[in-house]
């Protein structure tokens, strides 16, 4: 595919806060411009309140930008929610909140395919089994319930669910922060392997610069809604000349 999967041109977001008689503007994300190509992973790093979640919601079309243009595969995202169904996906922080406890794993993975109007039931079942293979889970897990799985296994299921419709962009929002350290490494390696194999574009939201360096090609550092740095991940093996990035390197154990 030619051209970027995701393109932001001067995209910013603000909200109105305060009581009705004294409304004021809260700038959640200052205007920024960037592009994300197929097969590329961009990590978005920052402390709480930096604008990471706002950026993720904008890229998924869950909120409208206050300014600028956000395009997916060359077409504006606004007003395209129906056309984009199945082309965007997300993996959230807590897999227990992403999976319906009363729904078997196979049905949970198949649900996005059904909602996107993809294939017949038998084809969806075959795709579910294929996806379980992809994420390293036994096929008989399709008949289990989420509470029968460990946290790491549940997150593998949510990744399979995100892949179900063969999306071009997947947003990983703090996708490993709720997992034990040893399980984090397994899930991160899985994400890296799947991206190499399938070639989707990825936006990886995290507060941990060490995770960002491991999983991403480039790292976008946000602070109070503003861009502090946009740099190649491999540059984080050295102390950054940017004070705030260096502070995050220290807090993440990189220095």
N, C-alpha and C positions, 0 to 999 in steps of 0.2 A: 504494500500500500504506500502511495506517495503522500507526503505531507504528514504533519503531526496528528496523533490521535486526539490530543487535548491541547487547546491553545487559549491562553488568557491574555487579553490585551487591555491593560489598564483597569483590571477588575478590582473593585473595592466593595466593602460592605459596611454600612452603618445602621444603627438602630436609634430610635428615639426613647429616651429614658426620663425619669422624674415624674412628678405629679402633673396633672393636666394644665395647671396654671403656670408651670415652670418647666416646660419640656426642653430637653437639651439633647444634642446629638452625641451618641457614643460610637466611636470609630472602632469597629471590631477588626477590620482589615483594611489597611491603606492600599491604594491602587498598586497592583503588581502585574508584571507581564512575564510569561514563561511558556514554553512548549514542552510536550512530552510525547515521545515517539514510541512506536511498537517495540516491544522487547526491552524497554527501558524502565528502570525502577528509580523513582524520585522519592527520597525520604524527606519528610517535613518535620523539623525538630523545633522544640521550644518549650518553655515552662508553661504552667497553667495560665490561661488568659492571653497567650501569645497570638491566637488566631488560627491555630491548627485545625480545630473542629469546624470553624467557620469556613475555612478553605475546603475541607472535605465535603461539607454540605453543599457548597457552591458547585464543586466538580461533579457531584452526584445529581445535581438539579433539584435538590431538596429545598433550596432557598434561592431567591433572586438577587443578583448583584445590584448594588445601588448605583454603580457606574461601571463603564467598560463593557467589553464583549467577551463572552465565554463560548468557545466553539468546540464541538465534538466531531471529528472527521470532516472538518471544514464547514459544518452547518451550525448555526447558532443553537445553543441548548434551550433557550427560552421558547416555550410553545411546542417543544419536540418530545415531551415526556412519553407519548404513546409510541412514537417511532424509535425512541431510545430503549424501550423495554427489552430487556435481555442483553443489551449491549454494554450496560454498566452493572457492576456488582460491588458488594461490600462485605468485608469480614470484620466483625466488631470485636470489642475487647473481651466481653464475657460470653462464651459460647452457650452457657446455660440460658441466657436471656434471648439468644437468637433462635433457639430450637424449642418448638412446642413440646412440652413434656408428655402430652397425650398422643403425639404423632410418632409413628415408627420412623426410624432413620431413613429408610428407603423413600417413604412418602415425603419427608422433609426435603430430601435432595431433589426429588422430582417436581416439587411444587413450583419452582421458578419456570421450569419447562412448560408446565400446564398453564401458568399465568401468561406466558409469552406465546401461547398457542402453538407450541412445538410438538410435533410427532403424535403418534398414537400411544396408547397405554403400554403396549408391548415394547415399543421402541424406547419409551421412557424408562422402562424397567431395565432394558439392556444397557442404556446409558448410565443408569444408577450403578449397576455392577461394574461397568468400565471405570466410573469415577472412584468407586471404592478401591479398585486396583491402583489407580493413579495416586491416591493419597495414602496408600500403604495400610489399608484396613481390610480384614477378611470380608468376603462377600456376604456371609451370613449376618453381618452387622445390619444389613438392610432391614431385618425383621426385629431388631432390638429397639428399645426405647432409650432416649438420651441419658436417663438416670442410671442405666446399666453400664455406661461408659465412663472412663476417666476424663479429667479436664483436657488433657492433650488429645485424646481420641475424639472428644466432642469438637475441639477446634479443627481437627482434620475433617470432620463431617461438614463444618461450616465452610471450609475451603472447597470441599467437593461441591457443596450447594452453590457457592459463588461461581464455580466453573461450569455449572450445569448447562447454561445457555451459550457457552463459548463467547463470553464477553470480550470486548476489546480493551476495556479498562476495569481494573479492580482496585478499590480503595481499601487498604488495610488500616483500620483505625485502632491503634494500640492493641494490635492483634495478638501479641504475646505477653503483654504486661501482667496479665492475671495468672500466668502459668509459672510453675517452678522453673528454676534456672536450667536444669538439665532438659526439661521438656521444651523450654524456649528454643534451645539450640536445635532440637529435632524439627520443630515446626518451621524455624527460619530456613533450615536446610531444605525442607520440603518445598517451601515457597520459591527458593532460588532454583531448585531443580525443575519445578513445574513451569516457571517462567522461561527457563532456557528451552524446555521441551515444547511449550505451547506458544510462547511469544507474545503474551498479552502485555499491555502497558500497566504499570503499577504505581500507585501513590501510597506510600507507607508513612502513616502518622505515628510519631513516637516522641517521648520526652527523653529517650536514652540515646545519646550520640554514639555509644558503642554499638548498639543494635543497628542504627542508621548506617554506620560505616561498614558493617558486615553485610547488610542485605542490599544496599543501594548502589547505583551508578553515580548519582549526584545527590547532594544534600542541600535543602533549602532551610535556612535558619531564620525563624521568626521571633520577634520580641515586641510585645505591646502592639501587635498588629502590623508591624513594619518589617521589611526584609533586612536582616543584619548581614546575611551572606548567602550566596549561591555558589557552591564549589564542588569539585569532584570528590567523591568519597575517599579516594586513596590519599588525598592531601591531608586527611585527618590523622595520618600516621605521624605527622610532625605537628609541633605547637603552632596554632594558628596566629597570624598577626592581628586578628580581630579579637579585641578584649572579651567580648561576650561569648564568642565561640570557644575561646581558650578556657573561660570559666566553665562552660558545659563539658569540655574535654576533661577537666579536673573532676567535676562532679560525677562524670560517667566512668572514671577510672582509667582514662586514656593517657593521662599525664601524671 
